[in-house]
Amino acid sequence: MNPIGQFLFRFHLGLMFYYRNKVANREVKLRMKYIIADPDEKTGNDLKKILDGYKILDFKGSFKILEIAEKNIRKERPDIVFIRTDKIELNAFKLTNLIRELNPFLKIIFTGSQVQDAVEAFECEVDGFLLIPFHDEKIRNFMVKNFEKRKS
């Protein structure tokens, strides 16, 4: 490696350690923004109440209409989107395609009241599926498995 390459490599490592220690020393928590796209207000509120218990999550809105959800995703740039699959008012698969065009790394979790919806969800290559009614224990296991690793 040439001297300039070595310098840039060491400079990059130094910046990484600096910011890592800065975040660790000030106890700044990395938070993930999320939205809920669900035409049923009660179900969306139930999910939000459970997710409010996670300090790493920052709620950015709940939406009943596809177009409004899409506009918010463009504006807020969330890290996670929870989408209801079994409601006609919100085409989950169309919204998923729009999201993937915007940000292929965004986490998409489908929610639904039928087990058969899980099959469609995974065919659409989403990051997870939560069955309605929601249970604290299942969501906790899901969060630990998928997102708690991001804390460090």
N, CA, C and O atoms as a GROMACS GRO file, in nm:
protein
  608
    1MET      N    1   0.085  -0.118   0.000
    1MET     CA    2   0.000   0.000   0.000
    1MET      C    3   0.089   0.124   0.000
    1MET      O    4   0.187   0.129   0.074
    2ASN      N    5   0.057   0.221  -0.081
    2ASN     CA    6   0.138   0.342  -0.089
    2ASN      C    7   0.117   0.430   0.036
    2ASN      O    8   0.021   0.410   0.110
    3PRO      N    9   0.207   0.526   0.060
    3PRO     CA   10   0.198   0.608   0.182
    3PRO      C   11   0.066   0.684   0.195
    3PRO      O   12   0.015   0.700   0.306
    4ILE      N   13   0.012   0.732   0.084
    4ILE     CA   14  -0.114   0.806   0.091
    4ILE      C   15  -0.228   0.711   0.130
    4ILE      O   16  -0.314   0.746   0.211
    5GLY      N   17  -0.227   0.591   0.074
    5GLY     CA   18  -0.328   0.491   0.110
    5GLY      C   19  -0.320   0.454   0.256
    5GLY      O   20  -0.422   0.439   0.323
    6GLN      N   21  -0.197   0.438   0.308
    6GLN     CA   22  -0.180   0.405   0.450
    6GLN      C   23  -0.232   0.518   0.538
    6GLN      O   24  -0.300   0.496   0.638
    7PHE      N   25  -0.198   0.641   0.498
    7PHE     CA   26  -0.246   0.757   0.575
    7PHE      C   27  -0.398   0.761   0.578
    7PHE      O   28  -0.457   0.778   0.684
    8LEU      N   29  -0.461   0.745   0.462
    8LEU     CA   30  -0.608   0.750   0.456
    8LEU      C   31  -0.670   0.637   0.537
    8LEU      O   32  -0.772   0.657   0.604
    9PHE      N   33  -0.610   0.519   0.531
    9PHE     CA   34  -0.662   0.406   0.608
    9PHE      C   35  -0.655   0.435   0.758
    9PHE      O   36  -0.752   0.414   0.830
   10ARG      N   37  -0.540   0.483   0.804
   10ARG     CA   38  -0.524   0.514   0.947
   10ARG      C   39  -0.614   0.630   0.989
   10ARG      O   40  -0.669   0.630   1.099
   11PHE      N   41  -0.628   0.728   0.902
   11PHE     CA   42  -0.715   0.843   0.931
   11PHE      C   43  -0.860   0.795   0.947
   11PHE      O   44  -0.930   0.837   1.039
   12HIS      N   45  -0.904   0.707   0.857
   12HIS     CA   46  -1.039   0.653   0.863
   12HIS      C   47  -1.060   0.574   0.992
   12HIS      O   48  -1.163   0.590   1.058
   13LEU      N   49  -0.964   0.489   1.029
   13LEU     CA   50  -0.973   0.414   1.154
   13LEU      C   51  -0.981   0.507   1.274
   13LEU      O   52  -1.057   0.485   1.368
   14GLY      N   53  -0.899   0.612   1.270
   14GLY     CA   54  -0.900   0.709   1.380
   14GLY      C   55  -1.034   0.776   1.396
   14GLY      O   56  -1.083   0.794   1.507
   15LEU      N   57  -1.096   0.814   1.284
   15LEU     CA   58  -1.228   0.875   1.290
   15LEU      C   59  -1.332   0.777   1.344
   15LEU      O   60  -1.417   0.814   1.424
   16MET      N   61  -1.323   0.652   1.301
   16MET     CA   62  -1.417   0.552   1.350
   16MET      C   63  -1.407   0.538   1.502
   16MET      O   64  -1.509   0.538   1.570
   17PHE      N   65  -1.286   0.526   1.555
   17PHE     CA   66  -1.268   0.511   1.699
   17PHE      C   67  -1.310   0.637   1.773
   17PHE      O   68  -1.368   0.628   1.882
   18TYR      N   69  -1.281   0.754   1.717
   18TYR     CA   70  -1.319   0.879   1.780
   18TYR      C   71  -1.471   0.887   1.797
   18TYR      O   72  -1.519   0.913   1.907
   19TYR      N   73  -1.545   0.864   1.689
   19TYR     CA   74  -1.691   0.875   1.697
   19TYR      C   75  -1.752   0.763   1.780
   19TYR      O   76  -1.853   0.784   1.847
   20ARG      N   77  -1.693   0.646   1.774
   20ARG     CA   78  -1.743   0.536   1.856
   20ARG      C   79  -1.728   0.570   2.004
   20ARG      O   80  -1.821   0.550   2.082
   21ASN      N   81  -1.612   0.620   2.042
   21ASN     CA   82  -1.589   0.657   2.182
   21ASN      C   83  -1.672   0.778   2.222
   21ASN      O   84  -1.718   0.786   2.336
   22LYS      N   85  -1.691   0.871   2.132
   22LYS     CA   86  -1.771   0.989   2.161
   22LYS      C   87  -1.914   0.949   2.193
   22LYS      O   88  -1.973   0.998   2.289
   23VAL      N   89  -1.969   0.860   2.112
   23VAL     CA   90  -2.105   0.813   2.135
   23VAL      C   91  -2.111   0.734   2.266
   23VAL      O   92  -2.205   0.753   2.343
   24ALA      N   93  -2.014   0.646   2.290
   24ALA     CA   94  -2.014   0.563   2.411
   24ALA      C   95  -1.998   0.648   2.537
   24ALA      O   96  -2.065   0.624   2.637
   25ASN      N   97  -1.908   0.747   2.534
   25ASN     CA   98  -1.882   0.829   2.652
   25ASN      C   99  -1.997   0.922   2.686
   25ASN      O  100  -2.020   0.951   2.803
   26ARG      N  101  -2.068   0.968   2.589
   26ARG     CA  102  -2.179   1.060   2.615
   26ARG      C  103  -2.312   0.986   2.628
   26ARG      O  104  -2.416   1.048   2.648
   27GLU      N  105  -2.307   0.855   2.617
   27GLU     CA  106  -2.426   0.772   2.627
   27GLU      C  107  -2.534   0.814   2.528
   27GLU      O  108  -2.653   0.811   2.559
   28VAL      N  109  -2.491   0.852   2.411
   28VAL     CA  110  -2.586   0.885   2.305
   28VAL      C  111  -2.637   0.754   2.249
   28VAL      O  112  -2.559   0.667   2.209
   29LYS      N  113  -2.766   0.740   2.244
   29LYS     CA  114  -2.826   0.617   2.194
   29LYS      C  115  -2.862   0.635   2.047
   29LYS      O  116  -2.922   0.736   2.008
   30LEU      N  117  -2.826   0.536   1.968
   30LEU     CA  118  -2.869   0.537   1.829
   30LEU      C  119  -3.014   0.492   1.826
   30LEU      O  120  -3.046   0.382   1.870
   31ARG      N  121  -3.100   0.576   1.773
   31ARG     CA  122  -3.243   0.545   1.770
   31ARG      C  123  -3.285   0.519   1.626
   31ARG      O  124  -3.233   0.577   1.531
   32MET      N  125  -3.380   0.429   1.614
   32MET     CA  126  -3.435   0.396   1.482
   32MET      C  127  -3.575   0.454   1.472
   32MET      O  128  -3.658   0.435   1.561
   33LYS      N  129  -3.600   0.524   1.363
   33LYS     CA  130  -3.732   0.581   1.339
   33LYS      C  131  -3.822   0.474   1.278
   33LYS      O  132  -3.778   0.393   1.196
   34TYR      N  133  -3.949   0.476   1.319
   34TYR     CA  134  -4.043   0.381   1.260
   34TYR      C  135  -4.178   0.446   1.237
   34TYR      O  136  -4.215   0.543   1.304
   35ILE      N  137  -4.252   0.392   1.141
   35ILE     CA  138  -4.389   0.433   1.116
   35ILE      C  139  -4.476   0.308   1.111
   35ILE      O  140  -4.427   0.196   1.093
   36ILE      N  141  -4.605   0.329   1.128
   36ILE     CA  142  -4.704   0.222   1.118
   36ILE      C  143  -4.802   0.258   1.009
   36ILE      O  144  -4.860   0.367   1.011
   37ALA      N  145  -4.822   0.168   0.913
   37ALA     CA  146  -4.921   0.187   0.807
   37ALA      C  147  -5.031   0.083   0.829
   37ALA      O  148  -5.015  -0.034   0.795
   38ASP      N  149  -5.143   0.129   0.886
   38ASP     CA  150  -5.252   0.038   0.920
   38ASP      C  151  -5.384   0.115   0.917
   38ASP      O  152  -5.399   0.213   0.991
   39PRO      N  153  -5.479   0.074   0.833
   39PRO     CA  154  -5.609   0.142   0.828
   39PRO      C  155  -5.690   0.128   0.956
   39PRO      O  156  -5.779   0.210   0.981
   40ASP      N  157  -5.662   0.027   1.036
   40ASP     CA  158  -5.735   0.005   1.161
   40ASP      C  159  -5.662   0.078   1.274
   40ASP      O  160  -5.554   0.037   1.316
   41GLU      N  161  -5.723   0.185   1.323
   41GLU     CA  162  -5.658   0.269   1.424
   41GLU      C  163  -5.630   0.193   1.553
   41GLU      O  164  -5.524   0.213   1.614
   42LYS      N  165  -5.720   0.107   1.596
   42LYS     CA  166  -5.701   0.031   1.720
   42LYS      C  167  -5.578  -0.059   1.713
   42LYS      O  168  -5.498  -0.063   1.806
   43THR      N  169  -5.564  -0.131   1.603
   43THR     CA  170  -5.450  -0.221   1.587
   43THR      C  171  -5.319  -0.142   1.584
   43THR      O  172  -5.221  -0.181   1.647
   44GLY      N  173  -5.318  -0.031   1.510
   44GLY     CA  174  -5.199   0.054   1.505
   44GLY      C  175  -5.162   0.107   1.642
   44GLY      O  176  -5.044   0.112   1.677
   45ASN      N  177  -5.262   0.148   1.720
   45ASN     CA  178  -5.236   0.198   1.856
   45ASN      C  179  -5.185   0.087   1.948
   45ASN      O  180  -5.098   0.111   2.031
   46ASP      N  181  -5.240  -0.034   1.932
   46ASP     CA  182  -5.192  -0.148   2.013
   46ASP      C  183  -5.044  -0.174   1.987
   46ASP      O  184  -4.966  -0.194   2.081
   47LEU      N  185  -5.005  -0.173   1.861
   47LEU     CA  186  -4.865  -0.195   1.825
   47LEU      C  187  -4.778  -0.082   1.878
   47LEU      O  188  -4.670  -0.107   1.932
   48LYS      N  189  -4.823   0.041   1.863
   48LYS     CA  190  -4.746   0.156   1.911
   48LYS      C  191  -4.723   0.150   2.062
   48LYS      O  192  -4.614   0.180   2.109
   49LYS      N  193  -4.826   0.111   2.137
   49LYS     CA  194  -4.812   0.102   2.283
   49LYS      C  195  -4.702   0.003   2.322
   49LYS      O  196  -4.625   0.029   2.414
   50ILE      N  197  -4.696  -0.108   2.252
   50ILE     CA  198  -4.592  -0.208   2.281
   50ILE      C  199  -4.455  -0.155   2.241
   50ILE      O  200  -4.358  -0.169   2.316
   51LEU      N  201  -4.446  -0.094   2.123
   51LEU     CA  202  -4.316  -0.046   2.073
   51LEU      C  203  -4.264   0.075   2.149
   51LEU      O  204  -4.144   0.101   2.150
   52ASP      N  205  -4.354   0.150   2.215
   52ASP     CA  206  -4.312   0.265   2.295
   52ASP      C  207  -4.221   0.223   2.411
   52ASP      O  208  -4.149   0.306   2.466
   53GLY      N  209  -4.224   0.096   2.447
   53GLY     CA  210  -4.138   0.047   2.555
   53GLY      C  211  -3.993   0.027   2.515
   53GLY      O  212  -3.910  -0.004   2.600
   54TYR      N  213  -3.962   0.043   2.388
   54TYR     CA  214  -3.825   0.022   2.340
   54TYR      C  215  -3.757   0.157   2.321
   54TYR      O  216  -3.800   0.239   2.239
   55LYS      N  217  -3.650   0.181   2.396
   55LYS     CA  218  -3.580   0.309   2.391
   55LYS      C  219  -3.508   0.331   2.259
   55LYS      O  220  -3.477   0.445   2.225
   56ILE      N  221  -3.482   0.225   2.185
   56ILE     CA  222  -3.410   0.242   2.059
   56ILE      C  223  -3.502   0.284   1.945
   56ILE      O  224  -3.455   0.312   1.834
   57LEU      N  225  -3.634   0.289   1.970
   57LEU     CA  226  -3.730   0.323   1.865
   57LEU      C  227  -3.787   0.463   1.886
   57LEU      O  228  -3.812   0.506   1.998
   58ASP      N  229  -3.807   0.532   1.774
   58ASP     CA  230  -3.862   0.667   1.775
   58ASP      C  231  -3.980   0.671   1.680
   58ASP      O  232  -3.962   0.660   1.558
   59PHE      N  233  -4.102   0.686   1.732
   59PHE     CA  234  -4.226   0.684   1.653
   59PHE      C  235  -4.238   0.809   1.567
   59PHE      O  236  -4.221   0.921   1.616
   60LYS      N  237  -4.267   0.790   1.437
   60LYS     CA  238  -4.279   0.903   1.345
   60LYS      C  239  -4.416   0.912   1.278
   60LYS      O  240  -4.435   0.994   1.188
   61GLY      N  241  -4.511   0.830   1.321
   61GLY     CA  242  -4.647   0.846   1.270
   61GLY      C  243  -4.715   0.716   1.235
   61GLY      O  244  -4.652   0.613   1.213
   62SER      N  245  -4.849   0.725   1.231
   62SER     CA  246  -4.933   0.613   1.192
   62SER      C  247  -5.021   0.660   1.078
   62SER      O  248  -5.077   0.770   1.083
   63PHE      N  249  -5.034   0.578   0.974
   63PHE     CA  250  -5.103   0.621   0.852
   63PHE      C  251  -5.202   0.517   0.805
   63PHE      O  252  -5.176   0.397   0.809
   64LYS      N  253  -5.318   0.567   0.758
   64LYS     CA  254  -5.425   0.479   0.713
   64LYS      C  255  -5.432   0.469   0.562
   64LYS      O  256  -5.491   0.375   0.508
   65ILE      N  257  -5.372   0.564   0.492
   65ILE     CA  258  -5.383   0.572   0.346
   65ILE      C  259  -5.246   0.557   0.283
   65ILE      O  260  -5.147   0.615   0.330
   66LEU      N  261  -5.241   0.480   0.177
   66LEU     CA  262  -5.116   0.448   0.108
   66LEU      C  263  -5.038   0.572   0.066
   66LEU      O  264  -4.918   0.581   0.092
   67GLU      N  265  -5.103   0.668   0.004
   67GLU     CA  266  -5.034   0.786  -0.047
   67GLU      C  267  -4.973   0.870   0.066
   67GLU      O  268  -4.863   0.923   0.052
   68ILE      N  269  -5.045   0.882   0.176
   68ILE     CA  270  -4.994   0.959   0.289
   68ILE      C  271  -4.876   0.888   0.353
   68ILE      O  272  -4.777   0.951   0.392
   69ALA      N  273  -4.886   0.756   0.365
   69ALA     CA  274  -4.774   0.678   0.419
   69ALA      C  275  -4.650   0.695   0.331
   69ALA      O  276  -4.539   0.713   0.381
   70GLU      N  277  -4.670   0.690   0.200
   70GLU     CA  278  -4.558   0.706   0.107
   70GLU      C  279  -4.493   0.843   0.123
   70GLU      O  280  -4.370   0.854   0.126
   71LYS      N  281  -4.573   0.949   0.132
   71LYS     CA  282  -4.519   1.084   0.148
   71LYS      C  283  -4.438   1.094   0.277
   71LYS      O  284  -4.331   1.156   0.280
   72ASN      N  285  -4.489   1.034   0.384
   72ASN     CA  286  -4.417   1.040   0.511
   72ASN      C  287  -4.286   0.963   0.504
   72ASN      O  288  -4.186   1.007   0.561
   73ILE      N  289  -4.286   0.850   0.435
   73ILE     CA  290  -4.162   0.772   0.421
   73ILE      C  291  -4.058   0.853   0.346
   73ILE      O  292  -3.940   0.851   0.381
   74ARG      N  293  -4.100   0.924   0.242
   74ARG     CA  294  -4.006   1.010   0.168
   74ARG      C  295  -3.954   1.123   0.256
   74ARG      O  296  -3.836   1.159   0.247
   75LYS      N  297  -4.038   1.179   0.342
   75LYS     CA  298  -4.000   1.292   0.426
   75LYS      C  299  -3.916   1.249   0.546
   75LYS      O  300  -3.808   1.305   0.569
   76GLU      N  301  -3.964   1.151   0.622
   76GLU     CA  302  -3.900   1.113   0.748
   76GLU      C  303  -3.782   1.017   0.733
   76GLU      O  304  -3.694   1.014   0.819
   77ARG      N  305  -3.779   0.940   0.625
   77ARG     CA  306  -3.675   0.839   0.602
   77ARG      C  307  -3.664   0.745   0.723
   77ARG      O  308  -3.558   0.738   0.786
   78PRO      N  309  -3.772   0.673   0.756
   78PRO     CA  310  -3.766   0.583   0.872
   78PRO      C  311  -3.675   0.464   0.847
   78PRO      O  312  -3.641   0.433   0.733
   79ASP      N  313  -3.638   0.399   0.955
   79ASP     CA  314  -3.557   0.278   0.946
   79ASP      C  315  -3.643   0.152   0.938
   79ASP      O  316  -3.602   0.051   0.882
   80ILE      N  317  -3.765   0.161   0.996
   80ILE     CA  318  -3.854   0.046   1.003
   80ILE      C  319  -3.996   0.091   0.966
   80ILE      O  320  -4.040   0.198   1.006
   81VAL      N  321  -4.066   0.006   0.889
   81VAL     CA  322  -4.206   0.032   0.855
   81VAL      C  323  -4.286  -0.093   0.888
   81VAL      O  324  -4.254  -0.203   0.843
   82PHE      N  325  -4.390  -0.075   0.967
   82PHE     CA  326  -4.484  -0.183   0.998
   82PHE      C  327  -4.606  -0.163   0.908
   82PHE      O  328  -4.672  -0.059   0.916
   83ILE      N  329  -4.637  -0.262   0.824
   83ILE     CA  330  -4.746  -0.249   0.727
   83ILE      C  331  -4.849  -0.359   0.747
   83ILE      O  332  -4.815  -0.477   0.756
   84ARG      N  333  -4.975  -0.321   0.754
   84ARG     CA  334  -5.085  -0.418   0.766
   84ARG      C  335  -5.112  -0.478   0.629
   84ARG      O  336  -5.126  -0.405   0.531
   85THR      N  337  -5.119  -0.610   0.620
   85THR     CA  338  -5.133  -0.678   0.491
   85THR      C  339  -5.276  -0.711   0.452
   85THR      O  340  -5.307  -0.719   0.334
   86ASP      N  341  -5.363  -0.731   0.549
   86ASP     CA  342  -5.495  -0.785   0.517
   86ASP      C  343  -5.605  -0.680   0.507
   86ASP      O  344  -5.722  -0.712   0.531
   87LYS      N  345  -5.572  -0.558   0.473
   87LYS     CA  346  -5.672  -0.454   0.454
   87LYS      C  347  -5.666  -0.401   0.312
   87LYS      O  348  -5.558  -0.370   0.260
   88ILE      N  349  -5.781  -0.392   0.249
   88ILE     CA  350  -5.789  -0.346   0.110
   88ILE      C  351  -5.750  -0.199   0.098
   88ILE      O  352  -5.692  -0.158  -0.002
   89GLU      N  353  -5.782  -0.119   0.201
   89GLU     CA  354  -5.756   0.025   0.195
   89GLU      C  355  -5.608   0.057   0.178
   89GLU      O  356  -5.572   0.162   0.124
   90LEU      N  357  -5.522  -0.033   0.223
   90LEU     CA  358  -5.378  -0.011   0.217
   90LEU      C  359  -5.316  -0.129   0.144
   90LEU      O  360  -5.309  -0.239   0.198
   91ASN      N  361  -5.270  -0.107   0.023
   91ASN     CA  362  -5.208  -0.214  -0.055
   91ASN      C  363  -5.065  -0.233  -0.007
   91ASN      O  364  -4.974  -0.161  -0.048
   92ALA      N  365  -5.046  -0.330   0.080
   92ALA     CA  366  -4.916  -0.352   0.144
   92ALA      C  367  -4.807  -0.384   0.042
   92ALA      O  368  -4.693  -0.340   0.057
   93PHE      N  369  -4.842  -0.458  -0.060
   93PHE     CA  370  -4.741  -0.500  -0.158
   93PHE      C  371  -4.698  -0.384  -0.246
   93PHE      O  372  -4.582  -0.373  -0.283
   94LYS      N  373  -4.793  -0.296  -0.281
   94LYS     CA  374  -4.759  -0.176  -0.358
   94LYS      C  375  -4.670  -0.084  -0.276
   94LYS      O  376  -4.571  -0.030  -0.326
   95LEU      N  377  -4.705  -0.065  -0.149
   95LEU     CA  378  -4.625   0.019  -0.061
   95LEU      C  379  -4.485  -0.039  -0.042
   95LEU      O  380  -4.386   0.034  -0.038
   96THR      N  381  -4.476  -0.171  -0.031
   96THR     CA  382  -4.346  -0.237  -0.016
   96THR      C  383  -4.258  -0.212  -0.138
   96THR      O  384  -4.139  -0.184  -0.124
   97ASN      N  385  -4.315  -0.222  -0.256
   97ASN     CA  386  -4.237  -0.196  -0.378
   97ASN      C  387  -4.189  -0.052  -0.383
   97ASN      O  388  -4.076  -0.026  -0.423
   98LEU      N  389  -4.274   0.043  -0.343
   98LEU     CA  390  -4.234   0.184  -0.340
   98LEU      C  391  -4.120   0.206  -0.240
   98LEU      O  392  -4.025   0.280  -0.267
   99ILE      N  393  -4.131   0.140  -0.125
   99ILE     CA  394  -4.028   0.155  -0.022
   99ILE      C  395  -3.895   0.098  -0.071
   99ILE      O  396  -3.790   0.159  -0.052
  100ARG      N  397  -3.900  -0.018  -0.133
  100ARG     CA  398  -3.777  -0.081  -0.183
  100ARG      C  399  -3.708   0.006  -0.289
  100ARG      O  400  -3.586   0.007  -0.298
  101GLU      N  401  -3.787   0.079  -0.368
  101GLU     CA  402  -3.728   0.172  -0.466
  101GLU      C  403  -3.661   0.288  -0.395
  101GLU      O  404  -3.554   0.333  -0.437
  102LEU      N  405  -3.722   0.338  -0.288
  102LEU     CA  406  -3.667   0.450  -0.213
  102LEU      C  407  -3.542   0.411  -0.134
  102LEU      O  408  -3.440   0.478  -0.138
  103ASN      N  409  -3.554   0.299  -0.060
  103ASN     CA  410  -3.445   0.257   0.027
  103ASN      C  411  -3.448   0.105   0.041
  103ASN      O  412  -3.529   0.052   0.118
  104PRO      N  413  -3.363   0.035  -0.030
  104PRO     CA  414  -3.365  -0.112  -0.024
  104PRO      C  415  -3.321  -0.169   0.111
  104PRO      O  416  -3.340  -0.288   0.136
  105PHE      N  417  -3.264  -0.086   0.198
  105PHE     CA  418  -3.216  -0.134   0.328
  105PHE      C  419  -3.315  -0.111   0.441
  105PHE      O  420  -3.292  -0.156   0.554
  106LEU      N  421  -3.423  -0.041   0.413
  106LEU     CA  422  -3.524  -0.014   0.514
  106LEU      C  423  -3.590  -0.146   0.556
  106LEU      O  424  -3.620  -0.230   0.472
  107LYS      N  425  -3.611  -0.164   0.686
  107LYS     CA  426  -3.674  -0.286   0.738
  107LYS      C  427  -3.825  -0.276   0.721
  107LYS      O  428  -3.887  -0.177   0.762
  108ILE      N  429  -3.884  -0.378   0.661
  108ILE     CA  430  -4.029  -0.383   0.643
  108ILE      C  431  -4.082  -0.503   0.719
  108ILE      O  432  -4.039  -0.617   0.697
  109ILE      N  433  -4.176  -0.476   0.809
  109ILE     CA  434  -4.240  -0.582   0.885
  109ILE      C  435  -4.389  -0.577   0.855
  109ILE      O  436  -4.454  -0.474   0.874
  110PHE      N  437  -4.442  -0.688   0.807
  110PHE     CA  438  -4.585  -0.698   0.780
  110PHE      C  439  -4.656  -0.740   0.908
  110PHE      O  440  -4.601  -0.815   0.989
  111THR      N  441  -4.778  -0.691   0.924
  111THR     CA  442  -4.866  -0.737   1.031
  111THR      C  443  -4.994  -0.786   0.968
  111THR      O  444  -5.037  -0.733   0.866
  112GLY      N  445  -5.054  -0.887   1.027
  112GLY     CA  446  -5.178  -0.941   0.973
  112GLY      C  447  -5.247  -1.031   1.072
  112GLY      O  448  -5.185  -1.081   1.167
  113SER      N  449  -5.377  -1.052   1.050
  113SER     CA  450  -5.455  -1.133   1.144
  113SER      C  451  -5.468  -1.278   1.099
  113SER      O  452  -5.526  -1.360   1.171
  114GLN      N  453  -5.415  -1.311   0.983
  114GLN     CA  454  -5.424  -1.448   0.930
  114GLN      C  455  -5.284  -1.505   0.912
  114GLN      O  456  -5.194  -1.436   0.865
  115VAL      N  457  -5.266  -1.630   0.950
  115VAL     CA  458  -5.137  -1.696   0.936
  115VAL      C  459  -5.098  -1.705   0.788
  115VAL      O  460  -4.979  -1.700   0.755
  116GLN      N  461  -5.196  -1.718   0.698
  116GLN     CA  462  -5.167  -1.727   0.555
  116GLN      C  463  -5.098  -1.600   0.504
  116GLN      O  464  -5.025  -1.605   0.405
  117ASP      N  465  -5.122  -1.486   0.570
  117ASP     CA  466  -5.057  -1.362   0.530
  117ASP      C  467  -4.905  -1.370   0.545
  117ASP      O  468  -4.832  -1.302   0.473
  118ALA      N  469  -4.858  -1.451   0.638
  118ALA     CA  470  -4.714  -1.465   0.660
  118ALA      C  471  -4.647  -1.524   0.537
  118ALA      O  472  -4.535  -1.484   0.503
  119VAL      N  473  -4.712  -1.618   0.471
  119VAL     CA  474  -4.655  -1.678   0.351
  119VAL      C  475  -4.636  -1.573   0.243
  119VAL      O  476  -4.530  -1.564   0.181
  120GLU      N  477  -4.740  -1.492   0.220
  120GLU     CA  478  -4.729  -1.384   0.121
  120GLU      C  479  -4.622  -1.283   0.161
  120GLU      O  480  -4.550  -1.231   0.076
  121ALA      N  481  -4.613  -1.256   0.290
  121ALA     CA  482  -4.513  -1.160   0.338
  121ALA      C  483  -4.372  -1.206   0.304
  121ALA      O  484  -4.292  -1.127   0.255
  122PHE      N  485  -4.342  -1.331   0.331
  122PHE     CA  486  -4.207  -1.378   0.306
  122PHE      C  487  -4.180  -1.399   0.157
  122PHE      O  488  -4.064  -1.396   0.114
  123GLU      N  489  -4.284  -1.422   0.078
  123GLU     CA  490  -4.266  -1.426  -0.067
  123GLU      C  491  -4.228  -1.288  -0.120
  123GLU      O  492  -4.159  -1.275  -0.220
  124CYS      N  493  -4.274  -1.185  -0.050
  124CYS     CA  494  -4.244  -1.047  -0.088
  124CYS      C  495  -4.108  -1.003  -0.031
  124CYS      O  496  -4.066  -0.889  -0.051
  125GLU      N  497  -4.040  -1.094   0.038
  125GLU     CA  498  -3.907  -1.072   0.095
  125GLU      C  499  -3.902  -0.957   0.194
  125GLU      O  500  -3.813  -0.872   0.190
  126VAL      N  501  -4.001  -0.955   0.285
  126VAL     CA  502  -3.998  -0.856   0.392
  126VAL      C  503  -3.913  -0.911   0.507
  126VAL      O  504  -3.873  -1.028   0.505
  127ASP      N  505  -3.887  -0.826   0.605
  127ASP     CA  506  -3.796  -0.864   0.712
  127ASP      C  507  -3.863  -0.934   0.830
  127ASP      O  508  -3.796  -0.985   0.919
  128GLY      N  509  -3.996  -0.938   0.829
  128GLY     CA  510  -4.064  -1.006   0.938
  128GLY      C  511  -4.214  -0.998   0.925
  128GLY      O  512  -4.268  -0.927   0.840
  129PHE      N  513  -4.281  -1.074   1.012
  129PHE     CA  514  -4.427  -1.077   1.014
  129PHE      C  515  -4.472  -1.091   1.159
  129PHE      O  516  -4.423  -1.176   1.232
  130LEU      N  517  -4.566  -1.005   1.200
  130LEU     CA  518  -4.623  -1.011   1.334
  130LEU      C  519  -4.772  -1.041   1.323
  130LEU      O  520  -4.844  -0.975   1.249
  131LEU      N  521  -4.816  -1.141   1.396
  131LEU     CA  522  -4.956  -1.183   1.393
  131LEU      C  523  -5.038  -1.097   1.489
  131LEU      O  524  -4.996  -1.069   1.602
  132ILE      N  525  -5.156  -1.057   1.442
  132ILE     CA  526  -5.250  -0.979   1.523
  132ILE      C  527  -5.346  -1.078   1.589
  132ILE      O  528  -5.392  -1.167   1.518
  133PRO      N  529  -5.379  -1.071   1.714
  133PRO     CA  530  -5.344  -0.966   1.811
  133PRO      C  531  -5.198  -0.979   1.856
  133PRO      O  532  -5.142  -1.089   1.864
  134PHE      N  533  -5.139  -0.865   1.886
  134PHE     CA  534  -4.999  -0.860   1.924
  134PHE      C  535  -4.979  -0.908   2.067
  134PHE      O  536  -5.065  -0.888   2.153
  135HIS      N  537  -4.866  -0.972   2.091
  135HIS     CA  538  -4.829  -1.018   2.225
  135HIS      C  539  -4.692  -0.962   2.258
  135HIS      O  540  -4.599  -0.969   2.178
  136ASP      N  541  -4.682  -0.905   2.378
  136ASP     CA  542  -4.556  -0.843   2.422
  136ASP      C  543  -4.437  -0.937   2.408
  136ASP      O  544  -4.331  -0.897   2.359
  137GLU      N  545  -4.454  -1.060   2.450
  137GLU     CA  546  -4.344  -1.157   2.448
  137GLU      C  547  -4.294  -1.184   2.306
  137GLU      O  548  -4.174  -1.188   2.283
  138LYS      N  549  -4.386  -1.201   2.212
  138LYS     CA  550  -4.347  -1.228   2.074
  138LYS      C  551  -4.277  -1.108   2.012
  138LYS      O  552  -4.180  -1.123   1.939
  139ILE      N  553  -4.327  -0.990   2.041
  139ILE     CA  554  -4.263  -0.869   1.987
  139ILE      C  555  -4.126  -0.850   2.051
  139ILE      O  556  -4.033  -0.810   1.982
  140ARG      N  557  -4.112  -0.878   2.179
  140ARG     CA  558  -3.982  -0.866   2.246
  140ARG      C  559  -3.881  -0.962   2.181
  140ARG      O  560  -3.768  -0.923   2.153
  141ASN      N  561  -3.922  -1.086   2.159
  141ASN     CA  562  -3.833  -1.183   2.094
  141ASN      C  563  -3.795  -1.136   1.953
  141ASN      O  564  -3.680  -1.148   1.911
  142PHE      N  565  -3.892  -1.084   1.882
  142PHE     CA  566  -3.870  -1.034   1.747
  142PHE      C  567  -3.771  -0.917   1.748
  142PHE      O  568  -3.680  -0.912   1.665
  143MET      N  569  -3.788  -0.824   1.841
  143MET     CA  570  -3.701  -0.707   1.848
  143MET      C  571  -3.558  -0.747   1.885
  143MET      O  572  -3.462  -0.696   1.826
  144VAL      N  573  -3.544  -0.836   1.981
  144VAL     CA  574  -3.410  -0.880   2.021
  144VAL      C  575  -3.341  -0.948   1.903
  144VAL      O  576  -3.224  -0.923   1.875
  145LYS      N  577  -3.413  -1.033   1.836
  145LYS     CA  578  -3.356  -1.108   1.724
  145LYS      C  579  -3.315  -1.017   1.609
  145LYS      O  580  -3.210  -1.039   1.547
  146ASN      N  581  -3.394  -0.915   1.579
  146ASN     CA  582  -3.371  -0.834   1.460
  146ASN      C  583  -3.303  -0.699   1.482
  146ASN      O  584  -3.234  -0.650   1.393
  147PHE      N  585  -3.322  -0.638   1.599
  147PHE     CA  586  -3.276  -0.499   1.613
  147PHE      C  587  -3.184  -0.471   1.731
  147PHE      O  588  -3.111  -0.373   1.727
  148GLU      N  589  -3.186  -0.551   1.831
  148GLU     CA  590  -3.102  -0.523   1.948
  148GLU      C  591  -2.954  -0.529   1.913
  148GLU      O  592  -2.873  -0.467   1.980
  149LYS      N  593  -2.918  -0.603   1.809
  149LYS     CA  594  -2.777  -0.612   1.766
  149LYS      C  595  -2.725  -0.476   1.723
  149LYS      O  596  -2.605  -0.451   1.730
  150ARG      N  597  -2.814  -0.388   1.677
  150ARG     CA  598  -2.774  -0.259   1.624
  150ARG      C  599  -2.730  -0.162   1.732
  150ARG      O  600  -2.671  -0.059   1.701
  151LYS      N  601  -2.758  -0.192   1.858
  151LYS     CA  602  -2.723  -0.101   1.967
  151LYS      C  603  -2.574  -0.072   1.974
  151LYS      O  604  -2.535   0.039   2.007
  152SER      N  605  -2.492  -0.170   1.945
  152SER     CA  606  -2.346  -0.150   1.961
  152SER      C  607  -2.285  -0.086   1.840
  152SER      O  608  -2.165  -0.062   1.838
   0.00000   0.00000   0.00000
